[in-house]
Amino acid sequence: MNKIIAANWKMNKNSKEAAETIKELSAFLNNSLPPKREVIIFPSFISLEASTHALSSSVLQFGAQDVYPAKDGAFTGEISPSMILDAGAAWVLTGHSERRHIIKEENTLVGQKTSFALASGLNVIACVGETLEEREAGKLYDVLTTQLNQTLAKLPTPLSPERLVIAYEPVWAIGTGKTAQTEDIIEAHAIIRELLKDIIGTSVSQTRILYGGSVKPENAREILELDNVEGLLVGGASLKAESFAKIIQA
Ligand SMILES: O=C(CO)COP(=O)(O)O
């Protein structure tokens, strides 16, 4: 399967800035991707439509940073899967650590979002990862087990493996400039691969696993070559078209 290079723009860029960055990125890439690569951009909800419409033809895919697990109704401030699809996006992030820790989203809600989004036709990148405190207390395996069990508790079936992606993002490596050591990444991705086999069985256990946390042009290639790393989820270094293009081409 192709490796995924994804850009999480978080709460950055208005519509105009988002569209401009997409045009610049496309120019850096000559509107073509290196072989075996897929690129997904996650702008804010409000710049999503401007992003998907920025180019008349594009090799880029798009997604939203969150979703609410209901078709419609009285959920003030929330966005449904069909609204995301209507904006021209095919993907959504669930369980990003900033939502878990700042917005206090629980595993159960992350699980509901993941299954509802998949059942509604969106593809999902579900994020997991431990805090520094949890890592130092030797809880890496337990945290990943709980997060994955609950996130993947009610997946719709049948589900083709390319529609569900897991992103391992150690919380202590996000936005800190501290990339995880290669052995930390290999260990966590191997744990996730084994857990996926247990939780979703052999049919979809080929689910791609991305690494996220202080990825930059200088370390992207090395991380992409590690065992069980099928892509990258990039925050800060994806905001500038030139640096994100370098990561895509790493
Ligand atoms: O949270 C991240 C992507 O979702 C990672 O962010 P940084 O690349 O800025 O560390």
The ligand as an SDF file (V2000), in Angstrom:
LIG
                    3D

 10  9  0  0  0  0  0  0  0  0999 V2000
    0.3230   16.6240   16.3560 O   0  0  0  0  0  0  0  0  0  0  0  0
    0.9880   16.4490   15.3440 C   0  0  0  0  0  0  0  0  0  0  0  0
    0.3420   16.0790   14.0670 C   0  0  0  0  0  0  0  0  0  0  0  0
   -0.9690   15.6930   14.2660 O   0  0  0  0  0  0  0  0  0  0  0  0
    2.4510   16.6270   15.3540 C   0  0  0  0  0  0  0  0  0  0  0  0
    2.7330   17.9900   15.4790 O   0  0  0  0  0  0  0  0  0  0  0  0
    4.2370   18.5060   15.2710 P   0  0  0  0  0  0  0  0  0  0  0  0
    4.6940   17.9280   13.9410 O   0  0  0  0  0  0  0  0  0  0  0  0
    4.1130   20.0000   15.2530 O   0  0  0  0  0  0  0  0  0  0  0  0
    5.0330   17.9610   16.4040 O   0  0  0  0  0  0  0  0  0  0  0  0
  1  2  2  0
  2  3  1  0
  2  5  1  0
  3  4  1  0
  5  6  1  0
  6  7  1  0
  7  8  2  0
  7  9  1  0
  7 10  1  0
M  END
$$$$
